Amino acid sequence: MTPVRSSTVADILRRSAARHPDRIALRFNAGPGREWTYAELDEAVTRAAAHLLSLGLAPGDRVAAYGKNSDAYLLGFLACARAGLVHVPVNFNLTGDDLAYLLEQSGSRAALVDPALAGNLADAGVEPEHVLALRDAEGSLLEQASTGPVPEVEVDVADTDLAQLLYTSGTTSRPKGAMMTHRALVHEYVSCVVDLDLAPDDAPLHVMPLYHSAQLHVFLIPWLAVGATNTVLETPDPTEILRRLAADRHGAFFAAPTLWVALANHDHFDRSDLSSLRKAYYGASIMPVPVLNRLRAAMPQLGFYNCFGQSEIAPLATVLRPEEHDRRPDSAGRPVLFVEARVVDPDGRDVAAGEQGEVIYRSPQLATGYWDKPEETAEAFRDGWFHSGDLVRVDDEGYLYVVDRIKDVINTGGVLVASREVEDALYTHPGVAEVAVVGLPDDRWIEAITAVVVPKGEVSADELLAHVRSALSHFKVPKAVHFTDDLPRNASGKILKRQLRDELAAPPG
C-alpha cells in the first residue's frame, strides 16, 4: 500500500494499467515470444511481489537480478518495487570474484537468475538464501506471476524507501552501490518524459541490457508511464535489430554509440527500410561525430537525442535535443527538468564559459549515497552538491561538452571499467614491473582498454592477457598490451596517463 502523498516505481505501472488496461504494454521477442497488456502486466507484478514475500523476504531486503533481457527481468524489478524489496541489477557478464563481490557487498538475501547463468553463482562460491529462476524453469518467477488469483500485497512502500542499488565503478578496484530511492527514480522518469519527448505512439524498441540504468530508467519505465507499447529483445544483435526496425515499424530506438557504430557499418544498413523511425537516442559513452553525421545524413527524418549522465543521478542529467544538433553535435546538452548543474574548479568556484571544470549536480534524482561506504559518500556528496568526477567545459549558453573523466575510468562499450582494477590484476604477474592502463579511441568500443607495461624479464602480451582473463571478467581484459622502458611522469612522480593516451592514439610517423 502506498502512502497517500507518495509515488513509487510500481505505482507508475498501476496508473498506466488503470488508464490503458487493454493496450499492449510489453512484447518480448525471443523464442515463441510473449506479450502483456497493461492490466496483465500489473496483475503479474502483484503476483510476483506476493511470491517473493512468501519466501520470507521482508521490505528492505536486497534481491540480486542476474539475467539477460526478458519480460521476466522487468517483472522482477517491478515486483521488488511493489514488495518494498531493493533490486540489485547485476551485469550478466560478471563471473567469479566480480559476481561474488556484488552479491556479498549488497547483502542480497535472494537472487533472480536466468537458468543458463545459475552455474556461475556456484562457481563464484556465493549461495544466497533464495535462488529463484527468472524464467524457463518450473516454479520460475515468470510462472508464478502468470496465472492464479491476484492477491493483496499488504506492504507500505514510501517514496523515500530504497528501490535499487545501482553499482558503478570508480577509480578503486571495487564498485559502489548507488542507493536509489523511489522518489529519485520517479523524478528522473518525469525528466525523461519531458526532455526526451516520450509519447504513447512511439512504439519503442529496447535492446540494450536492462541491468544498465539507461535502458531501464531512461526509456523502458518512462515509456510504460506514458502508455507506449514496448518491445524488448533479449540481445542487441545488429542484424536482428535492423530487421525488427524495418518489419515492425518501430518509431523510437535507443542504443549506445558502440551499437550505433555497428549498425552504421552493417551490410544491411543502407538497404533497410528505417523510414518509420522518428526518434533516435544515444548515450552511455561519447558518440563519434563522423558516425553521428553519417546516421543523420542517411536518416534525415530522424530526431537525434544525446543523453548524458551517470548512475548516481538515475541516470539522466543532460540532453542535447534534435534541433540543437546542427550547431553543436559534440555537446552533451543542457540539464533536464529536475537537474541543476554547475561547472567548478578544484576550489568549488564556478568556471567561466569555455573553461574546464568538474560538473556537479543538485537534484531530487540523486542517490542518497553509496551502500555501506560512508567515506566514499562523504567525498562525492559534499557542500550540498554531488561531485560527478566528469571533466567538462560549458559554453555561454549553458551547453556542456565532455572533456575527460577526472577519475581513471574507461568507458568500453558503454560499460565503465576502473583502470586501477586492471592494473592491480597485471601487477600480480611476476613479469610486470610497472603498468598503466588507459582507454584509447576505438571505432568499435569507443574506448579500448590498453595496457602499457614496463616488463620485468621475458614476458609476452599473450601471457599477460591470459593472466588478466583468469582474474577478471572478459570485458575488463585489455584489447592490447604495449611494452616500454619507462612510463612518463610529472615532477611528483605521478604517471601522466593523458600523455600516454596522446602518444598511443597519434598516427604513426
BALUM-201306 format. One record per residue (C-alpha): residue number from 1; x, y, z. Coordinates in steps of 0.1 Angstrom, whole numbers. Last residue first. Layout:
N
+-----+-------+-------+-------+
! pos !     X !     Y !     Z !
+-----+-------+-------+-------+
! NUM !     X !     Y !     Z !
...
+-----+-------+-------+-------+
// end
This chain:
509
+-----+-------+-------+-------+
! pos !     X !     Y !     Z !
+-----+-------+-------+-------+
! 509 !   551 !    88 !  -385 !
! 508 !   524 !    66 !  -369 !
! 507 !   491 !    83 !  -361 !
! 506 !   487 !    95 !  -325 !
! 505 !   465 !    75 !  -302 !
! 504 !   494 !    59 !  -284 !
! 503 !   511 !    92 !  -278 !
! 502 !   480 !   111 !  -268 !
! 501 !   468 !    83 !  -244 !
! 500 !   503 !    81 !  -228 !
! 499 !   504 !   118 !  -223 !
! 498 !   470 !   118 !  -207 !
! 497 !   481 !    90 !  -184 !
! 496 !   510 !   110 !  -170 !
! 495 !   522 !    87 !  -142 !
! 494 !   527 !   106 !  -109 !
! 493 !   563 !   110 !   -98 !
! 492 !   560 !   145 !   -83 !
! 491 !   577 !   162 !  -112 !
! 490 !   553 !   146 !  -137 !
! 489 !   557 !   111 !  -151 !
! 488 !   560 !    93 !  -184 !
! 487 !   564 !    55 !  -181 !
! 486 !   597 !    38 !  -188 !
! 485 !   612 !    10 !  -210 !
! 484 !   580 !     4 !  -229 !
! 483 !   558 !   -26 !  -238 !
! 482 !   523 !   -22 !  -253 !
! 481 !   494 !   -45 !  -245 !
! 480 !   462 !   -45 !  -265 !
! 479 !   424 !   -51 !  -261 !
! 478 !   428 !   -52 !  -224 !
! 477 !   407 !   -77 !  -204 !
! 476 !   379 !   -60 !  -185 !
! 475 !   352 !   -72 !  -208 !
! 474 !   362 !  -108 !  -200 !
! 473 !   355 !  -106 !  -163 !
! 472 !   387 !  -106 !  -142 !
! 471 !   414 !  -129 !  -128 !
! 470 !   419 !  -156 !  -154 !
! 469 !   415 !  -131 !  -182 !
! 468 !   441 !  -109 !  -166 !
! 467 !   467 !  -137 !  -168 !
! 466 !   457 !  -147 !  -203 !
! 465 !   462 !  -111 !  -214 !
! 464 !   497 !  -111 !  -197 !
! 463 !   508 !  -143 !  -214 !
! 462 !   495 !  -131 !  -248 !
! 461 !   515 !   -98 !  -244 !
! 460 !   547 !  -118 !  -238 !
! 459 !   571 !  -118 !  -208 !
! 458 !   608 !  -120 !  -205 !
! 457 !   623 !  -102 !  -175 !
! 456 !   605 !   -75 !  -157 !
! 455 !   584 !   -56 !  -182 !
! 454 !   574 !   -20 !  -182 !
! 453 !   538 !   -23 !  -194 !
! 452 !   513 !     0 !  -212 !
! 451 !   479 !   -17 !  -210 !
! 450 !   450 !    -6 !  -233 !
! 449 !   413 !    -8 !  -227 !
! 448 !   396 !     3 !  -259 !
! 447 !   374 !    34 !  -257 !
! 446 !   346 !    38 !  -283 !
! 445 !   345 !     0 !  -284 !
! 444 !   340 !    -4 !  -322 !
! 443 !   358 !    26 !  -338 !
! 442 !   383 !    29 !  -309 !
! 441 !   396 !    59 !  -290 !
! 440 !   421 !    47 !  -264 !
! 439 !   414 !    40 !  -227 !
! 438 !   443 !    38 !  -203 !
! 437 !   460 !    12 !  -181 !
! 436 !   495 !    20 !  -166 !
! 435 !   519 !    -7 !  -157 !
! 434 !   552 !   -12 !  -138 !
! 433 !   575 !   -41 !  -132 !
! 432 !   553 !   -68 !  -147 !
! 431 !   568 !  -103 !  -153 !
! 430 !   558 !  -116 !  -119 !
! 429 !   521 !  -112 !  -127 !
! 428 !   501 !   -97 !   -97 !
! 427 !   507 !   -62 !  -111 !
! 426 !   485 !   -71 !  -141 !
! 425 !   455 !   -77 !  -119 !
! 424 !   461 !   -44 !  -100 !
! 423 !   464 !   -25 !  -133 !
! 422 !   430 !   -39 !  -144 !
! 421 !   414 !   -27 !  -112 !
! 420 !   432 !     6 !  -114 !
! 419 !   417 !    12 !  -148 !
! 418 !   382 !    11 !  -134 !
! 417 !   358 !    -2 !  -160 !
! 416 !   326 !    15 !  -170 !
! 415 !   304 !    -2 !  -195 !
! 414 !   291 !    17 !  -226 !
! 413 !   312 !    -3 !  -250 !
! 412 !   343 !     4 !  -230 !
! 411 !   341 !    35 !  -209 !
! 410 !   374 !    36 !  -190 !
! 409 !   375 !    51 !  -155 !
! 408 !   406 !    69 !  -143 !
! 407 !   387 !    96 !  -123 !
! 406 !   386 !   131 !  -138 !
! 405 !   369 !   117 !  -168 !
! 404 !   375 !   136 !  -200 !
! 403 !   363 !   166 !  -220 !
! 402 !   326 !   163 !  -220 !
! 401 !   310 !   194 !  -235 !
! 400 !   281 !   211 !  -216 !
! 399 !   257 !   236 !  -230 !
! 398 !   249 !   266 !  -207 !
! 397 !   245 !   293 !  -233 !
! 396 !   280 !   308 !  -227 !
! 395 !   296 !   275 !  -232 !
! 394 !   305 !   249 !  -206 !
! 393 !   335 !   227 !  -203 !
! 392 !   336 !   192 !  -189 !
! 391 !   356 !   170 !  -166 !
! 390 !   334 !   143 !  -150 !
! 389 !   341 !   133 !  -114 !
! 388 !   305 !   137 !  -106 !
! 387 !   306 !   158 !   -74 !
! 386 !   271 !   157 !   -59 !
! 385 !   262 !   190 !   -43 !
! 384 !   253 !   205 !    -9 !
! 383 !   288 !   211 !     2 !
! 382 !   296 !   174 !    -2 !
! 381 !   282 !   143 !   -17 !
! 380 !   311 !   126 !   -35 !
! 379 !   336 !   126 !    -6 !
! 378 !   311 !   119 !    21 !
! 377 !   296 !    90 !     2 !
! 376 !   330 !    75 !    -4 !
! 375 !   338 !    77 !    33 !
! 374 !   304 !    63 !    43 !
! 373 !   306 !    32 !    20 !
! 372 !   279 !     7 !    32 !
! 371 !   257 !    14 !     2 !
! 370 !   268 !    46 !   -16 !
! 369 !   248 !    78 !   -10 !
! 368 !   212 !    91 !   -12 !
! 367 !   212 !    87 !   -49 !
! 366 !   203 !   118 !   -69 !
! 365 !   171 !   124 !   -89 !
! 364 !   159 !   151 !   -64 !
! 363 !   187 !   172 !   -79 !
! 362 !   219 !   191 !   -72 !
! 361 !   247 !   183 !   -96 !
! 360 !   285 !   189 !  -101 !
! 359 !   304 !   192 !  -133 !
! 358 !   341 !   193 !  -128 !
! 357 !   359 !   221 !  -146 !
! 356 !   371 !   233 !  -180 !
! 355 !   369 !   269 !  -193 !
! 354 !   348 !   280 !  -223 !
! 353 !   324 !   300 !  -202 !
! 352 !   339 !   309 !  -169 !
! 351 !   344 !   284 !  -141 !
! 350 !   322 !   284 !  -110 !
! 349 !   342 !   282 !   -78 !
! 348 !   345 !   249 !   -59 !
! 347 !   382 !   251 !   -51 !
! 346 !   390 !   224 !   -77 !
! 345 !   373 !   245 !  -104 !
! 344 !   335 !   243 !  -109 !
! 343 !   309 !   235 !  -136 !
! 342 !   274 !   238 !  -122 !
! 341 !   243 !   217 !  -127 !
! 340 !   207 !   217 !  -116 !
! 339 !   186 !   187 !  -125 !
! 338 !   148 !   182 !  -123 !
! 337 !   139 !   192 !  -159 !
! 336 !   170 !   182 !  -178 !
! 335 !   204 !   199 !  -177 !
! 334 !   218 !   211 !  -210 !
! 333 !   234 !   193 !  -240 !
! 332 !   261 !   167 !  -242 !
! 331 !   278 !   187 !  -270 !
! 330 !   297 !   173 !  -300 !
! 329 !   269 !   180 !  -324 !
! 328 !   268 !   217 !  -315 !
! 327 !   251 !   239 !  -341 !
! 326 !   232 !   213 !  -361 !
! 325 !   225 !   191 !  -331 !
! 324 !   203 !   216 !  -312 !
! 323 !   171 !   209 !  -330 !
! 322 !   174 !   172 !  -322 !
! 321 !   178 !   178 !  -284 !
! 320 !   211 !   176 !  -264 !
! 319 !   201 !   162 !  -231 !
! 318 !   216 !   165 !  -196 !
! 317 !   214 !   146 !  -163 !
! 316 !   199 !   112 !  -170 !
! 315 !   210 !    83 !  -147 !
! 314 !   193 !    78 !  -120 !
! 313 !   216 !   106 !  -109 !
! 312 !   241 !    83 !   -93 !
! 311 !   241 !    60 !  -123 !
! 310 !   256 !    86 !  -146 !
! 309 !   246 !   114 !  -170 !
! 308 !   244 !   122 !  -207 !
! 307 !   216 !   116 !  -233 !
! 306 !   222 !   128 !  -269 !
! 305 !   189 !   130 !  -287 !
! 304 !   186 !   126 !  -325 !
! 303 !   155 !   134 !  -345 !
! 302 !   152 !   112 !  -375 !
! 301 !   136 !   122 !  -408 !
! 300 !   171 !   128 !  -423 !
! 299 !   180 !    91 !  -420 !
! 298 !   212 !    86 !  -440 !
! 297 !   225 !   121 !  -434 !
! 296 !   218 !   119 !  -397 !
! 295 !   235 !    85 !  -394 !
! 294 !   265 !    96 !  -413 !
! 293 !   269 !   127 !  -392 !
! 292 !   266 !   107 !  -360 !
! 291 !   293 !    83 !  -372 !
! 290 !   316 !   112 !  -381 !
! 289 !   308 !   128 !  -346 !
! 288 !   320 !    98 !  -327 !
! 287 !   293 !    92 !  -300 !
! 286 !   307 !    95 !  -264 !
! 285 !   295 !    70 !  -239 !
! 284 !   263 !    59 !  -221 !
! 283 !   243 !    79 !  -247 !
! 282 !   222 !    76 !  -279 !
! 281 !   186 !    82 !  -287 !
! 280 !   169 !    81 !  -321 !
! 279 !   133 !    94 !  -326 !
! 278 !   113 !    93 !  -358 !
! 277 !   119 !    58 !  -371 !
! 276 !    92 !    46 !  -396 !
! 275 !   115 !    52 !  -425 !
! 274 !   140 !    26 !  -414 !
! 273 !   137 !     5 !  -446 !
! 272 !   170 !   -14 !  -446 !
! 271 !   191 !   -13 !  -477 !
! 270 !   218 !    11 !  -465 !
! 269 !   221 !    -7 !  -431 !
! 268 !   221 !   -43 !  -443 !
! 267 !   259 !   -46 !  -447 !
! 266 !   264 !   -32 !  -412 !
! 265 !   287 !    -2 !  -406 !
! 264 !   260 !    22 !  -394 !
! 263 !   245 !    -6 !  -372 !
! 262 !   278 !   -14 !  -356 !
! 261 !   286 !    22 !  -349 !
! 260 !   251 !    27 !  -335 !
! 259 !   259 !    -3 !  -313 !
! 258 !   291 !    12 !  -300 !
! 257 !   273 !    46 !  -295 !
! 256 !   249 !    30 !  -270 !
! 255 !   215 !    24 !  -285 !
! 254 !   180 !    39 !  -281 !
! 253 !   151 !    34 !  -305 !
! 252 !   119 !    52 !  -315 !
! 251 !    92 !    47 !  -341 !
! 250 !    92 !    10 !  -346 !
! 249 !    78 !    -2 !  -379 !
! 248 !    77 !   -40 !  -371 !
! 247 !    95 !   -51 !  -403 !
! 246 !   120 !   -23 !  -406 !
! 245 !   130 !   -19 !  -370 !
! 244 !   128 !   -56 !  -364 !
! 243 !   151 !   -65 !  -393 !
! 242 !   177 !   -38 !  -384 !
! 241 !   177 !   -50 !  -348 !
! 240 !   180 !   -86 !  -359 !
! 239 !   211 !   -79 !  -380 !
! 238 !   226 !   -57 !  -352 !
! 237 !   222 !   -83 !  -324 !
! 236 !   214 !   -64 !  -292 !
! 235 !   203 !   -94 !  -271 !
! 234 !   170 !  -105 !  -255 !
! 233 !   149 !   -80 !  -275 !
! 232 !   122 !   -59 !  -257 !
! 231 !    92 !   -43 !  -275 !
! 230 !    73 !   -16 !  -257 !
! 229 !    38 !    -4 !  -265 !
! 228 !    35 !    31 !  -250 !
! 227 !    13 !    41 !  -221 !
! 226 !    30 !    73 !  -208 !
! 225 !    44 !    56 !  -177 !
! 224 !    54 !    25 !  -196 !
! 223 !    76 !    48 !  -218 !
! 222 !    92 !    61 !  -186 !
! 221 !    99 !    26 !  -174 !
! 220 !   115 !    14 !  -206 !
! 219 !   135 !    45 !  -216 !
! 218 !   156 !    64 !  -191 !
! 217 !   153 !    40 !  -162 !
! 216 !   156 !     6 !  -178 !
! 215 !   178 !    13 !  -209 !
! 214 !   200 !    38 !  -191 !
! 213 !   203 !    20 !  -158 !
! 212 !   221 !   -10 !  -172 !
! 211 !   207 !   -43 !  -159 !
! 210 !   182 !   -39 !  -187 !
! 209 !   208 !   -46 !  -213 !
! 208 !   204 !   -26 !  -245 !
! 207 !   177 !   -38 !  -270 !
! 206 !   145 !   -18 !  -264 !
! 205 !   123 !   -10 !  -294 !
! 204 !    99 !    19 !  -290 !
! 203 !    64 !    21 !  -304 !
! 202 !    64 !    59 !  -302 !
! 201 !    26 !    62 !  -300 !
! 200 !    23 !    68 !  -263 !
! 199 !    49 !    97 !  -263 !
! 198 !    84 !   103 !  -250 !
! 197 !    96 !   138 !  -259 !
! 196 !   131 !   132 !  -245 !
! 195 !   131 !   163 !  -222 !
! 194 !    96 !   159 !  -207 !
! 193 !    93 !   121 !  -205 !
! 192 !   129 !   117 !  -193 !
! 191 !   126 !   144 !  -166 !
! 190 !    94 !   127 !  -154 !
! 189 !   112 !    94 !  -151 !
! 188 !   140 !   111 !  -132 !
! 187 !   116 !   123 !  -106 !
! 186 !   102 !    88 !  -103 !
! 185 !   137 !    73 !   -99 !
! 184 !   147 !    97 !   -71 !
! 183 !   115 !    93 !   -52 !
! 182 !   116 !    55 !   -54 !
! 181 !   150 !    58 !   -37 !
! 180 !   183 !    50 !   -54 !
! 179 !   213 !    40 !   -33 !
! 178 !   244 !    40 !   -55 !
! 177 !   262 !     7 !   -49 !
! 176 !   300 !    13 !   -53 !
! 175 !   322 !    -9 !   -74 !
! 174 !   356 !   -23 !   -62 !
! 173 !   391 !   -17 !   -76 !
! 172 !   391 !    20 !   -68 !
! 171 !   389 !    46 !   -95 !
! 170 !   352 !    43 !   -97 !
! 169 !   328 !    16 !  -108 !
! 168 !   290 !    19 !  -105 !
! 167 !   266 !    -4 !   -88 !
! 166 !   230 !     7 !   -89 !
! 165 !   213 !    -4 !   -56 !
! 164 !   175 !    -2 !   -62 !
! 163 !   142 !     9 !   -47 !
! 162 !   152 !    24 !   -14 !
! 161 !   124 !    39 !     6 !
! 160 !   117 !    77 !     4 !
! 159 !    88 !    71 !   -20 !
! 158 !    71 !    51 !     7 !
! 157 !    62 !    14 !     5 !
! 156 !    37 !     0 !    30 !
! 155 !    32 !   -37 !    24 !
! 154 !     0 !   -57 !    23 !
! 153 !     2 !   -71 !   -11 !
! 152 !   -34 !   -82 !   -19 !
! 151 !   -35 !  -113 !   -41 !
! 150 !   -43 !  -116 !   -78 !
! 149 !   -57 !  -151 !   -84 !
! 148 !   -38 !  -175 !  -105 !
! 147 !   -16 !  -173 !  -135 !
! 146 !    15 !  -156 !  -150 !
! 145 !    34 !  -144 !  -120 !
! 144 !    44 !  -177 !  -105 !
! 143 !    55 !  -189 !  -139 !
! 142 !    76 !  -158 !  -146 !
! 141 !    92 !  -161 !  -111 !
! 140 !   102 !  -197 !  -120 !
! 139 !    85 !  -227 !  -104 !
! 138 !    95 !  -250 !  -133 !
! 137 !   122 !  -234 !  -154 !
! 136 !   124 !  -211 !  -185 !
! 135 !   121 !  -179 !  -165 !
! 134 !   135 !  -158 !  -136 !
! 133 !   148 !  -188 !  -117 !
! 132 !   148 !  -183 !   -80 !
! 131 !   179 !  -186 !   -57 !
! 130 !   169 !  -180 !   -21 !
! 129 !   193 !  -178 !     9 !
! 128 !   221 !  -165 !   -14 !
! 127 !   249 !  -190 !   -21 !
! 126 !   281 !  -175 !   -34 !
! 125 !   311 !  -195 !   -43 !
! 124 !   317 !  -179 !   -77 !
! 123 !   314 !  -212 !   -94 !
! 122 !   282 !  -218 !   -76 !
! 121 !   268 !  -185 !   -87 !
! 120 !   281 !  -190 !  -123 !
! 119 !   261 !  -222 !  -126 !
! 118 !   228 !  -202 !  -125 !
! 117 !   236 !  -184 !  -157 !
! 116 !   216 !  -206 !  -181 !
! 115 !   188 !  -207 !  -155 !
! 114 !   184 !  -169 !  -157 !
! 113 !   187 !  -158 !  -121 !
! 112 !   167 !  -139 !   -95 !
! 111 !   189 !  -139 !   -64 !
! 110 !   178 !  -137 !   -28 !
! 109 !   192 !  -125 !     5 !
! 108 !   214 !   -99 !   -12 !
! 107 !   239 !   -84 !    13 !
! 106 !   249 !   -57 !   -12 !
! 105 !   286 !   -64 !    -6 !
! 104 !   281 !  -101 !    -8 !
! 103 !   261 !  -102 !   -40 !
! 102 !   283 !   -76 !   -57 !
! 101 !   315 !   -92 !   -45 !
! 100 !   306 !  -127 !   -56 !
!  99 !   300 !  -116 !   -92 !
!  98 !   333 !   -98 !   -95 !
!  97 !   351 !  -126 !   -77 !
!  96 !   340 !  -152 !  -103 !
!  95 !   317 !  -141 !  -130 !
!  94 !   302 !  -109 !  -144 !
!  93 !   288 !  -109 !  -179 !
!  92 !   252 !  -108 !  -167 !
!  91 !   258 !   -74 !  -152 !
!  90 !   240 !   -74 !  -118 !
!  89 !   209 !   -54 !  -110 !
!  88 !   202 !   -51 !   -73 !
!  87 !   165 !   -46 !   -65 !
!  86 !   156 !   -35 !   -30 !
!  85 !   124 !   -50 !   -17 !
!  84 !    93 !   -29 !    -9 !
!  83 !    70 !   -56 !   -24 !
!  82 !    59 !   -33 !   -52 !
!  81 !    94 !   -23 !   -61 !
!  80 !   106 !   -59 !   -59 !
!  79 !    78 !   -69 !   -82 !
!  78 !    87 !   -41 !  -107 !
!  77 !   123 !   -53 !  -109 !
!  76 !   113 !   -90 !  -112 !
!  75 !    86 !   -83 !  -138 !
!  74 !   112 !   -64 !  -159 !
!  73 !   135 !   -94 !  -158 !
!  72 !   107 !  -118 !  -166 !
!  71 !    98 !   -98 !  -197 !
!  70 !   133 !  -106 !  -209 !
!  69 !   168 !   -90 !  -212 !
!  68 !   196 !  -112 !  -198 !
!  67 !   198 !  -123 !  -162 !
!  66 !   213 !  -118 !  -128 !
!  65 !   189 !   -98 !  -106 !
!  64 !   200 !   -95 !   -69 !
!  63 !   174 !   -91 !   -42 !
!  62 !   181 !   -69 !   -12 !
!  61 !   159 !   -69 !    18 !
!  60 !   143 !   -35 !    27 !
!  59 !   108 !   -49 !    29 !
!  58 !   109 !   -85 !    41 !
!  57 !   117 !  -118 !    23 !
!  56 !   102 !  -149 !    39 !
!  55 !    96 !  -168 !     6 !
!  54 !    60 !  -156 !     7 !
!  53 !    73 !  -120 !     1 !
!  52 !    88 !  -130 !   -32 !
!  51 !    55 !  -147 !   -42 !
!  50 !    34 !  -117 !   -33 !
!  49 !    56 !   -94 !   -55 !
!  48 !    53 !  -119 !   -84 !
!  47 !    16 !  -120 !   -81 !
!  46 !    14 !   -82 !   -79 !
!  45 !    37 !   -78 !  -110 !
!  44 !    16 !  -103 !  -129 !
!  43 !   -15 !   -82 !  -122 !
!  42 !     2 !   -51 !  -135 !
!  41 !    14 !   -69 !  -166 !
!  40 !   -20 !   -83 !  -174 !
!  39 !   -37 !   -49 !  -170 !
!  38 !   -11 !   -32 !  -192 !
!  37 !   -15 !   -58 !  -218 !
!  36 !    13 !   -84 !  -220 !
!  35 !    30 !  -101 !  -249 !
!  34 !    51 !  -132 !  -253 !
!  33 !    76 !  -146 !  -277 !
!  32 !    79 !  -181 !  -292 !
!  31 !   117 !  -179 !  -288 !
!  30 !   127 !  -143 !  -280 !
!  29 !   106 !  -113 !  -288 !
!  28 !    92 !   -99 !  -256 !
!  27 !    63 !   -76 !  -261 !
!  26 !    52 !   -52 !  -235 !
!  25 !    24 !   -28 !  -227 !
!  24 !    -3 !   -39 !  -252 !
!  23 !   -34 !   -17 !  -245 !
!  22 !   -63 !   -34 !  -227 !
!  21 !   -59 !   -18 !  -193 !
!  20 !   -50 !    17 !  -206 !
!  19 !   -58 !    43 !  -179 !
!  18 !   -59 !    19 !  -149 !
!  17 !   -29 !     0 !  -162 !
!  16 !   -10 !    32 !  -166 !
!  15 !   -17 !    41 !  -130 !
!  14 !    -6 !     7 !  -117 !
!  13 !    26 !     8 !  -138 !
!  12 !    36 !    42 !  -123 !
!  11 !    26 !    30 !   -88 !
!  10 !    53 !     3 !   -91 !
!   9 !    80 !    30 !   -91 !
!   8 !    66 !    47 !   -61 !
!   7 !    46 !    79 !   -56 !
!   6 !    38 !    90 !   -20 !
!   5 !    12 !   115 !    -7 !
!   4 !   -14 !    89 !     3 !
!   3 !    11 !    64 !    15 !
!   2 !    13 !    34 !    -9 !
!   1 !     0 !     0 !     0 !
+-----+-------+-------+-------+
// end
